[in-house]
């Protein structure tokens, strides 16, 4: 009789337990080492054998039923707690993505990606090379004669002499990667080579570190018309305006023959730059037909292969397209400048939906 009452009392308390802590308290109270049921078990040893026959199973049954009741209640409470948490942590996945407010793409990165998108459409692949170059790739293989003043044409940053008297350089242009590409791959070649370049120079349109994208096309019948057509097509696509006036001007590079520089018309209005109109020309790239000596230096037969190359100044192109007056600001790491001139990281430049938005 006493056990029936105890069971009724405990069962009611279990189903009334309102959270997992209360339930655990009850478990200790009933089934813990000094719990009420455990205490009763201890008496078993002292009762007569006949009494034990009925009391034993009764106590064990009670213990099992209370244990089961607690376990069942525990599952109910856990489910309820999970439901409550899910209800408060609900996210409305139909809400539009919030635009990223912090973090902008630098105009140089943007323009590099725009250039890559345009040339990718024309079937060009991307190649890269090291910023620290040896004399062979940066000069000699590109047909700069030894001790020729043409080497001084670039204000080169030299490293200290090595034991064999050779000196590594910070590459003065991306053209050494032309050499690396021609020596490692078989024509036909159609590649662009984006990268950092270095010259000891600093003013409103020059910085000691700047960016170039090199282009190289080698095949059996490539000629100057392809060079002009490719670059004109590029300029029209890049500037995204109706008309941009350009001109090719004869020039000299040791590694191309003939050579030409391409200028774009622009206008400076106070602190602003406008592209395509005005009276000023800004040089944006050097180009030419790859010199037979350069082909030979790379193991190609000039009677079989020919091609063209170009190298464009990415920073200049960014200044012109986005009206940025001073090149040195590009590297000043001013967050307000980047907020103003930077681009949304979610807008990937491509020629189908527009390069810049
Ligand atoms: N390397 C040249 C420069 O930096 C540009 C160039 C590249 C010219 C390829 C011709 C061909 O000025």
Boltz pocket constraint, residues with backbone or C-beta under 6 A from the ligand:
constraints:
  - pocket:
      binder: B
      contacts: [[A, 172], [A, 173], [A, 174], [A, 175], [A, 214], [A, 215], [A, 253], [A, 256], [A, 259], [A, 260], [A, 285], [A, 286], [A, 287], [A, 288], [A, 309], [A, 310], [A, 311], [A, 312]]
      max_distance: 6.0
